[in-house]
Amino acid sequence: MASLLRMSIRASVGALERSFVSSAATGILPGLQKDSGTLKPCRHGLQEDTPSWSVRCQATARYSKHAVGQALGQPVVQQDLKRARQRELESDSDSDSDSDTETRRKPQRKVKGNSEFWRRKMRTFHGLIDLNRDGVVSFDDFLILAERFVNLGHLNPRQQEEFQEALKVVWEDQWGLAHPYNMVTTEQYLENMHHVVNDRSLRSKAHEFLPHLFQAVDKDKKGYITVQEFIIFFECLGLGEQDAIESFKIVDINGDGVVSAEEFVKLGREYFLVEDEAHPSKVFWGPLISP
């Protein structure tokens, strides 16, 4: 009798275990009926309409640890974290790939001042503003330049002061302290101007003295200068009359016989920025030195 009781208990426990595993595999807890009608309640939980044990074995074999955890309301934290980390790494990889692609597609800004023609223009200007002809440029040369234009008598006291201050600012921004022993050689000037033309903030204010030069030679304050006044401009730079006439023919782009203040400043500035050998600004500061 006791033996039969023990066998009955084992059978009941086994049936209960099998029904629990089967129910976990399908996401249905014991005592509930699946909507499709393939499972129905019984005394031991759930029983399939199809009594084939192989079907239950297949369902159990397909069942994963992750699904059991979900059926019991217990998340499989380790696997979830592993999958989340994998997705994060894949996302980072995609982002890095997109960033690299954008970097490759972004156009590189062209560096100015690398042509021999541009260097030739800078050497020309360095020699031009070396007014005392000692082979280097110092603030003394700037003072001589200011004195020549002021002595034309076309600037009032306030304009004279503004002109001298503008030259001082240009010197200090580019070469530092304004004193006679701060001297700039040709190669130093080339290196400095290469930095200036490639720096937006310096490039925008490097030649702020140009409007003052125009005011100094615009004798009648008309807002434009004639070839005669352009000759005066060249004389202050130590250049000859014929050079001025030849340059004026080129910088007077529209051929109306005058150069406005806007054209004067624009061409004077473009001399330092443009590397096109056919551009009219190339003769703004007189003939170029020999290559």
URWOJO-V653437 format. One record per backbone hydrogen bond with DSSP energy under -1.0 kcal/mol. NH is the residue of the N-H (numbers start at 1). CO is the residue of the C=O. If there is no record, write none. Layout:
BEGIN
NH,CO  NH,CO
END
This chain:
BEGIN
5,1  6,2  7,3  8,4  9,5  10,6  11,7  12,8  13,9  14,10  15,11  16,12  17,13  18,14  19,15  20,16  21,17  22,18  23,19  24,20  25,21  26,22  28,23  32,29  37,34  40,47  42,45  45,42  47,40  49,38  56,52  57,53  58,54  59,55  60,56  61,57  62,58  68,64  69,65  70,66  71,67  72,68  73,70  74,69  77,75  80,76  81,77  82,78  83,79  84,80  85,81  86,82  87,83  88,84  89,85  90,86  91,87  92,88  93,89  94,90  95,91  96,92  97,93  98,94  99,95  100,96  101,97  102,98  103,99  104,100  105,101  106,102  119,115  120,116  121,117  122,118  123,119  124,120  125,121  126,122  127,123  128,124  129,125  131,129  133,130  137,184  141,138  142,138  143,139  144,140  145,141  146,142  147,143  148,144  149,145  150,146  151,147  153,150  160,156  161,157  162,158  163,159  164,160  165,161  166,162  167,163  168,164  169,165  170,166  171,167  172,168  173,169  174,170  175,171  179,177  182,179  183,181  184,137  189,185  190,186  191,187  192,188  193,189  194,190  195,191  196,192  197,193  199,196  203,199  204,200  208,205  210,207  213,209  214,210  215,211  216,212  217,213  218,214  219,217  221,218  225,259  230,226  231,227  232,228  233,229  234,230  235,231  236,232  238,235  239,234  244,240  245,241  246,242  247,243  248,244  249,245  251,247  252,248  253,251  255,252  259,225  261,223  264,260  265,261  266,262  267,263  268,264  269,265  270,266  271,267  272,269  274,270  279,276  282,279  283,280  284,281  286,283
END
